[in-house]
Amino acid sequence: MLSRLKIPASIKWTLTAFALFFSIGFVEKKYQAKTCNRVYIEIVDQQAHFFLDEQDIHMMLSDGGKQKLLGRPYAKSPLREMEQRLVENAFLERAEIAKDLSGAIRVRAKQSRPIARMVQSDKPHAYVSDRAEVLPMSTKFTARVPVVSGEVNLVLNKDQIIDDSENDFYRLMRYIDEDDFWRSQISGVHILPSGEIEFLTQVSKQRVEFGKPQEIEEKFKKLHIFYKEILPAKGWNEYSRVNLKYRNQIICE
């Protein structure tokens, strides 16, 4: 009986690796030969914001219609270039593009989310996003966010909020945005020359003097007491202003 031929382990691994690379190369060649037959576009949070629609995304993918997508071979569909065109749009926070084996290009884009609208007399109006970026106004959609007026230049630095997440004003706007009650109640934020803040509210008539955007959580606790305990007891039209500037005090007049 003949003994089995023993093949060294190193040769086995070499043969296995060669077969694997050959298989991968064959699949990749077949994959790249595919043509795009469908483009799926998903826009995250489109129910809340309508800055962009599928047609806008499609136009960016095709470089303004210069490069057709359907019927184009995968090998001539550079994903990185298409992704770059998407992320360069101010209204998109991020974008991901992938090709699948069925011949489809799948796009998932997340819109930027505004938390305030900045109004300046000498510059175009603009939004501030939840990532502290300044966004242009849109001809398609107006976001329902607090309008910031007054000395806006005190909190803006060219194209971005000063110091991003460390900026007191930005932290104030994030605090308002992340609370359902305050987001619906505060309609306007006015910046005084001193850098202090005043609020305009949706329901009550009081001017809220917030002071500097510091000790934010403590001041909102006092404002919550004003709305939940003082106004129901005294009446909604009893006071014209409420001052939150001083520690452990609520001044109503």
C-alpha positions as CSV (number, residue, x, y, z in Angstrom):
1,M,0.0,0.0,0.0
2,L,1.4,3.3,-1.1
3,S,1.9,5.9,1.6
4,R,0.2,9.3,1.1
5,L,2.4,12.0,-0.3
6,K,3.1,14.5,2.5
7,I,2.9,18.1,1.4
8,P,4.8,20.6,3.6
9,A,2.5,23.0,5.5
10,S,4.2,26.0,3.9
11,I,3.3,24.8,0.5
12,K,-0.3,24.2,1.6
13,W,-0.6,27.7,2.9
14,T,0.9,29.1,-0.4
15,L,-1.6,27.1,-2.5
16,T,-4.5,28.1,-0.3
17,A,-3.5,31.8,-0.5
18,F,-3.1,31.6,-4.2
19,A,-6.5,30.1,-4.6
20,L,-8.0,32.7,-2.4
21,F,-6.4,35.6,-4.2
22,F,-7.4,34.2,-7.5
23,S,-11.0,33.9,-6.3
24,I,-11.1,37.4,-4.9
25,G,-9.6,38.8,-8.1
26,F,-12.2,37.0,-10.2
27,V,-15.1,38.2,-8.1
28,E,-13.7,41.8,-8.0
29,K,-13.3,41.8,-11.8
30,K,-16.9,40.5,-12.2
31,Y,-18.1,43.1,-9.6
32,Q,-16.4,46.0,-11.4
33,A,-17.9,45.0,-14.7
34,K,-21.4,45.5,-13.3
35,T,-23.4,48.6,-14.3
36,C,-25.5,50.7,-12.0
37,N,-29.2,49.8,-12.5
38,R,-30.7,51.6,-9.5
39,V,-29.8,54.4,-7.0
40,Y,-31.3,54.1,-3.6
41,I,-31.2,57.4,-1.5
42,E,-32.0,57.6,2.2
43,I,-32.1,61.0,3.8
44,V,-32.0,60.8,7.6
45,D,-34.3,63.2,9.5
46,Q,-36.0,64.3,6.4
47,Q,-39.3,64.3,8.3
48,A,-38.0,67.2,10.5
49,H,-36.0,69.2,7.9
50,F,-36.5,69.6,4.2
51,F,-33.4,71.4,3.1
52,L,-32.6,68.7,0.6
53,D,-34.6,66.0,-1.3
54,E,-33.7,63.0,-3.4
55,Q,-33.4,65.0,-6.5
56,D,-30.9,67.3,-4.9
57,I,-28.8,64.3,-3.8
58,H,-29.0,62.8,-7.2
59,M,-27.8,66.0,-8.9
60,M,-24.8,66.1,-6.5
61,L,-23.9,62.5,-7.2
62,S,-24.0,63.1,-11.0
63,D,-22.0,66.3,-10.7
64,G,-24.9,68.5,-11.7
65,G,-26.0,66.0,-14.4
66,K,-22.6,65.8,-16.1
67,Q,-22.0,62.2,-15.1
68,K,-24.8,59.7,-15.6
69,L,-25.4,57.2,-12.9
70,L,-27.7,54.6,-14.4
71,G,-26.0,52.3,-16.9
72,R,-22.6,53.4,-15.8
73,P,-20.0,50.7,-15.0
74,Y,-19.0,50.3,-11.3
75,A,-15.4,50.8,-12.4
76,K,-16.3,54.3,-13.6
77,S,-18.3,55.3,-10.5
78,P,-15.8,56.7,-8.0
79,L,-17.5,56.6,-4.7
80,R,-15.0,58.8,-2.9
81,E,-15.6,61.6,-5.4
82,M,-19.3,61.3,-5.1
83,E,-19.1,61.3,-1.3
84,Q,-16.9,64.4,-1.4
85,R,-19.5,66.2,-3.5
86,L,-22.1,65.4,-0.9
87,V,-20.2,66.3,2.2
88,E,-19.2,69.7,0.7
89,N,-22.9,70.7,0.8
90,A,-23.5,72.7,4.0
91,F,-26.8,71.1,4.6
92,L,-25.3,67.6,4.9
93,E,-23.6,66.5,8.1
94,R,-22.3,63.2,6.6
95,A,-22.9,60.8,3.7
96,E,-22.1,57.2,3.0
97,I,-22.2,55.5,-0.4
98,A,-21.9,51.9,-1.2
99,K,-22.3,49.5,-4.2
100,D,-24.0,46.2,-3.9
101,L,-23.8,43.0,-5.9
102,S,-27.3,43.6,-7.5
103,G,-26.0,46.6,-9.4
104,A,-27.4,49.3,-7.0
105,I,-25.7,52.3,-5.6
106,R,-27.0,53.0,-2.0
107,V,-26.7,56.4,-0.5
108,R,-27.3,57.3,3.1
109,A,-27.1,61.1,3.9
110,K,-27.7,62.8,7.2
111,Q,-28.8,66.4,7.1
112,S,-27.4,69.1,9.3
113,R,-29.7,70.1,12.1
114,P,-30.2,73.8,12.8
115,I,-30.8,74.9,16.4
116,A,-30.9,78.7,16.0
117,R,-31.4,81.3,13.3
118,M,-29.0,84.3,13.4
119,V,-30.3,87.7,12.3
120,Q,-27.7,90.4,11.5
121,S,-28.5,93.7,9.8
122,D,-25.2,93.9,7.8
123,K,-25.0,90.2,6.9
124,P,-27.2,87.5,5.4
125,H,-29.3,85.5,7.9
126,A,-27.9,82.1,8.8
127,Y,-28.5,79.0,10.9
128,V,-26.3,77.6,13.5
129,S,-26.3,73.8,13.6
130,D,-26.1,71.4,16.5
131,R,-22.4,71.0,15.6
132,A,-21.7,74.7,16.0
133,E,-21.5,75.3,12.2
134,V,-23.0,78.2,10.4
135,L,-25.4,77.2,7.7
136,P,-26.8,79.3,4.9
137,M,-30.5,80.0,4.6
138,S,-32.5,77.7,2.3
139,T,-35.0,78.7,-0.4
140,K,-36.9,75.4,0.2
141,F,-37.4,75.3,3.9
142,T,-37.5,77.5,7.0
143,A,-36.6,75.8,10.2
144,R,-38.7,76.5,13.3
145,V,-35.9,77.4,15.7
146,P,-35.3,80.4,18.0
147,V,-34.4,83.6,16.2
148,V,-31.2,85.2,17.6
149,S,-31.0,89.0,17.2
150,G,-29.0,91.9,18.6
151,E,-25.2,91.9,19.0
152,V,-24.8,88.6,17.1
153,N,-21.2,89.5,16.3
154,L,-20.4,88.9,20.0
155,V,-20.9,85.1,19.5
156,L,-19.9,84.6,15.9
157,N,-16.3,84.4,14.7
158,K,-16.3,84.6,10.9
159,D,-17.8,81.3,9.8
160,Q,-18.2,79.5,13.1
161,I,-19.3,79.8,16.7
162,I,-16.4,80.8,18.9
163,D,-14.6,77.8,20.4
164,D,-17.4,75.5,19.3
165,S,-18.8,73.4,22.1
166,E,-16.9,75.4,24.8
167,N,-18.7,78.6,23.9
168,D,-21.2,79.6,26.5
169,F,-23.7,80.9,24.0
170,Y,-23.5,77.7,22.0
171,R,-24.1,75.6,25.1
172,L,-27.1,77.8,25.9
173,M,-28.6,77.1,22.5
174,R,-27.9,73.4,22.8
175,Y,-29.6,73.3,26.2
176,I,-32.7,74.9,24.8
177,D,-32.7,72.6,21.7
178,E,-32.4,69.5,23.8
179,D,-35.4,70.3,26.0
180,D,-38.8,69.8,24.4
181,F,-40.5,72.4,26.7
182,W,-37.9,75.2,26.2
183,R,-37.6,74.5,22.5
184,S,-41.3,75.1,22.1
185,Q,-41.5,78.0,24.5
186,I,-38.5,80.2,23.6
187,S,-39.1,81.9,20.2
188,G,-36.4,84.6,20.3
189,V,-33.0,85.2,21.9
190,H,-31.7,88.8,22.0
191,I,-28.1,89.6,22.7
192,L,-27.4,92.9,24.5
193,P,-24.2,94.9,23.9
194,S,-23.1,93.7,27.4
195,G,-23.3,90.1,26.2
196,E,-26.3,89.4,28.4
197,I,-29.2,87.5,27.0
198,E,-33.0,88.2,26.9
199,F,-35.7,85.7,25.8
200,L,-38.9,86.2,23.9
201,T,-41.4,83.5,24.7
202,Q,-44.3,81.9,22.7
203,V,-47.1,81.9,25.3
204,S,-46.5,84.4,28.1
205,K,-45.8,88.2,27.6
206,Q,-42.9,88.5,30.0
207,R,-39.4,89.5,28.9
208,V,-37.0,87.0,30.5
209,E,-33.7,88.6,31.5
210,F,-31.3,85.7,31.5
211,G,-28.0,87.5,32.0
212,K,-24.8,86.1,30.7
213,P,-25.1,82.6,29.3
214,Q,-23.6,81.0,32.4
215,E,-25.0,78.8,35.2
216,I,-27.5,77.8,32.5
217,E,-29.1,74.8,34.2
218,E,-29.6,76.7,37.5
219,K,-31.3,79.6,35.7
220,F,-33.6,77.4,33.8
221,K,-34.7,75.7,37.0
222,K,-35.7,79.1,38.3
223,L,-37.6,79.9,35.1
224,H,-39.3,76.6,35.4
225,I,-40.5,77.6,38.9
226,F,-41.8,80.8,37.5
227,Y,-43.9,79.1,34.9
228,K,-45.1,76.2,37.0
229,E,-45.7,77.9,40.4
230,I,-45.7,81.7,40.2
231,L,-47.7,82.4,37.0
232,P,-50.5,79.9,37.8
233,A,-50.9,81.6,41.3
234,K,-50.5,85.2,40.2
235,G,-51.9,85.1,36.7
236,W,-50.2,85.0,33.3
237,N,-50.4,88.7,32.7
238,E,-49.4,89.9,36.2
239,Y,-45.7,90.5,35.3
240,S,-44.0,92.1,32.4
241,R,-40.5,90.9,33.1
242,V,-38.7,88.2,35.1
243,N,-35.0,88.5,36.0
244,L,-32.9,85.4,36.5
245,K,-29.5,87.0,36.7
246,Y,-29.0,86.8,40.4
247,R,-28.1,83.6,42.2
248,N,-30.9,82.0,44.2
249,Q,-33.3,84.8,43.2
250,I,-36.3,85.3,40.9
251,I,-37.2,88.9,40.4
252,C,-40.6,89.5,38.9
253,E,-42.1,92.9,38.0
